[in-house]
Amino acid sequence: MNSEDLHLVPTYQKFPIEIVRGEGALLYDSAGKEYLDLSGGYGVAIVGHANPFVADAISNQARKLITCHGSMYNDTREAYLSELAAVLPASLSRIFLCNSGAEAAEAALKFARLFTGKNEIVAFTGSFHGKTLGALSATWNPKYRKSLDDLLAGTKFCPFGNLEKAREVISDTTAAVLVEPIQGESGIHIGSESFLKGLRQITEEKRAILIFDEVQCGFARTGRMWAFEHAGVVPDMMTAAKGIGGGFPLAFAALTEEISSALKPGAHTSTFGGNPLACAAGLAALRFLKRENLAEKAALNGAYFKNELEKLASRHRSLVREVRGRGLMIGVEFKIPIRDVIVKGFDHGMILLYSGLNILRLLPPLVITKEQIDAVCKRLDPILIELEGTRATSKAADTEGAEILSAQ
Ligand SMILES: Cc1ncc(COP(=O)(O)O)c(C=O)c1O
């Protein structure tokens, strides 16, 4: 038994693997075995594991100043904010810095309530915004909400992608509509341009705040800096986290000047929010992302990866239902539960991630190479061949319409 199991509360599903080192899209376990990382730490390792540029920035900043509360000015925070603002839509000129995706969602929901004076939140089926109580209120999966009856009052869910239903549910009493432009945790579902544009229009009509959660789909993952750029829709607020700190905990909510002007000093703060170390990491990750054109790489390599996976799927039609996604945010939906694919993946030198029971979610570092993508497809092939053999004997395992379960 690993002694982590003695001390940690058992809220993480654990795989029997101990990772001690990383480099780019590769991870190494304590026995020295190499893995291609298709999970990217649940989408965090956008600029690659142990990115030297980020590591240098953290180490230099750590020698200079690690902590500086938001009540004082700091040069590194100032530099980060100005470079971050330059890659955000001009209208989202105000930024709240924090430490995780859930915290960013909490801030965004609270700001929307404070600004509008209303308390109703509309979210969507399949949504994931975090597991703290407020963010969880807008997270759809009943598995995470079980036994927690008293979440934020006034939260309603609409079917993702269904504009007609959204029109029925979003009303004058709605404070905010919170949506992922591309849903990650429920298995890579792309919000269509017409859906996102429709939400923009309805929220304007109802004077509700439109919040895009870019925690998983943002920061160049889908081939554009922010996934909502594909739809040409700008929200009133957005949240981001995961890869923006190059692996270091960092998150933000960005909002309009108008919403920001309703927030008074003390209304929302975080001791660690915007600390110099996180800002140094964020600045280095952002500069690396731009210098290496990672958005373009995600678009090109993502299209290549999807195409190769489609070829693989066509050879294994009895197992694979669909390959979908944008950039390096790809879902492979199977007709069978995929736990075995994940487990066999370790043997074949791959860290894979699942969404629900039957969807493989691929969120590799954007520095993954074509050769590494080829290696992934090559390693998946024998796993699927083996599973086809098993499948022949257990047809009842088809998961069409199965409840979404997740290891998130
Ligand atoms: C879209 C989305 N929003 C919010 C979160 C919550 O982020 P965190 O785990 O950093 O709290 C996640 C995490 O997976 C996510 O995918």
The ligand as a MOL file (V3000), in Angstrom:
LIG
                    3D

  0  0  0     0  0            999 V3000
M  V30 BEGIN CTAB
M  V30 COUNTS 16 16 0 0 0
M  V30 BEGIN ATOM
M  V30 1 C -15.0440 23.0210 -17.2280 0
M  V30 2 C -14.5260 22.9300 -15.8340 0
M  V30 3 N -14.8490 23.8920 -14.9550 0
M  V30 4 C -14.3990 23.8710 -13.6930 0
M  V30 5 C -13.5940 22.8550 -13.2500 0
M  V30 6 C -13.1230 22.8380 -11.8160 0
M  V30 7 O -11.7640 23.0950 -11.7730 0
M  V30 8 P -10.9160 22.7240 -10.4630 0
M  V30 9 O -10.8100 21.2400 -10.4340 0
M  V30 10 O -9.6020 23.4220 -10.6940 0
M  V30 11 O -11.6480 23.2710 -9.3040 0
M  V30 12 C -13.2160 21.8440 -14.1280 0
M  V30 13 C -12.3470 20.7360 -13.6770 0
M  V30 14 O -12.1960 19.7410 -14.3150 0
M  V30 15 C -13.7000 21.8680 -15.4520 0
M  V30 16 O -13.3860 20.9250 -16.3250 0
M  V30 END ATOM
M  V30 BEGIN BOND
M  V30 1 1 1 2
M  V30 2 1 2 3
M  V30 3 2 2 15
M  V30 4 2 3 4
M  V30 5 1 4 5
M  V30 6 1 5 6
M  V30 7 2 5 12
M  V30 8 1 6 7
M  V30 9 1 7 8
M  V30 10 2 8 9
M  V30 11 1 8 10
M  V30 12 1 8 11
M  V30 13 1 12 13
M  V30 14 1 12 15
M  V30 15 2 13 14
M  V30 16 1 15 16
M  V30 END BOND
M  V30 END CTAB
M  END
